[in-house]
Each structure stands twice: as C-alpha cells, then as structure tokens.
Amino acid sequence: MRSKFTIRPETRMKVPVSFHPCRHLENGRTLIPKICIYNYECWKCPFDQWLDELETRHGVAAAAA
C-alpha cells in the first residue's frame, strides 16, 4: 500500500517570485498582456520571434496582433 504524499506549507521552499511584464507590452508594440519568463533576454523568446516575423511578413505594426 502506498502512502499519500502531502506537502506541508512549512516544508516548501520559500522562493521569491517576481513578475516582469513583457517589454513589447511596455513599449506599446503589442496589446497582448504577457509576463516575461526569459528575464528580458528577448532573443530566446518565441513571442518576440513571432512579433518580428509578423512585422516582416505583413509590414504591420504588431500592436494590431
């Protein structure tokens, strides 16, 4: 018989969580609310790449997306 695994609040790691808004939202490049999970290293963010591709293909401001 397996024992049930429970996590007690006092045993959890206390890791500070901070939320950074996406720089494209702050700059007005997009209206899509997004939180940056790449610590502002946009070169590895798929959302940044998608916005660049959208502007390259359509020549449209990404804020319309």
C-alpha positions as CSV (number, residue, x, y, z in Angstrom):
1,M,0.0,0.0,0.0
2,R,1.4,3.4,-1.0
3,S,1.4,6.3,1.4
4,K,-0.1,9.5,0.3
5,F,2.3,12.3,-0.5
6,T,1.4,15.6,1.0
7,I,3.3,18.9,1.0
8,R,3.1,20.9,4.2
9,P,3.3,24.7,3.9
10,E,6.2,24.8,6.3
11,T,8.3,22.4,4.3
12,R,8.0,24.2,0.9
13,M,10.9,26.2,-0.4
14,K,10.4,29.9,0.1
15,V,11.5,31.2,-3.3
16,P,10.7,34.8,-4.1
17,V,8.6,35.1,-7.3
18,S,8.8,38.3,-9.3
19,F,6.8,39.1,-12.4
20,H,8.2,41.2,-15.2
21,P,5.9,42.5,-17.9
22,C,7.0,41.9,-21.4
23,R,9.0,44.8,-22.9
24,H,6.8,44.7,-26.0
25,L,3.8,45.5,-23.9
26,E,5.6,48.3,-22.1
27,N,6.8,49.8,-25.3
28,G,3.4,49.6,-27.0
29,R,4.5,47.1,-29.6
30,T,1.7,44.8,-28.6
31,L,-1.5,45.0,-26.6
32,I,-1.3,41.3,-25.6
33,P,-0.7,41.1,-21.8
34,K,2.3,38.9,-21.3
35,I,4.8,38.2,-18.5
36,C,8.5,37.8,-19.4
37,I,9.8,34.4,-18.4
38,Y,13.2,34.9,-20.1
39,N,14.5,37.7,-17.9
40,Y,14.4,40.2,-20.8
41,E,16.5,38.0,-23.0
42,C,14.2,38.5,-25.9
43,W,16.5,36.7,-28.4
44,K,15.3,33.4,-27.0
45,C,11.6,34.3,-26.6
46,P,9.3,32.7,-29.1
47,F,6.8,35.6,-28.7
48,D,9.5,38.1,-29.7
49,Q,10.3,36.0,-32.7
50,W,6.7,35.7,-33.7
51,L,6.3,39.5,-33.5
52,D,9.4,40.0,-35.7
53,E,8.0,37.5,-38.2
54,L,4.6,39.2,-38.2
55,E,6.1,42.6,-38.9
56,T,8.5,41.2,-41.6
57,R,5.8,39.3,-43.5
58,H,2.9,41.7,-43.3
59,G,4.7,45.0,-42.6
60,V,2.0,45.6,-40.0
61,A,2.6,47.1,-36.5
62,A,2.4,44.2,-34.1
63,A,0.2,46.1,-31.8
64,A,-2.7,45.1,-34.1
65,A,-2.0,41.5,-33.2
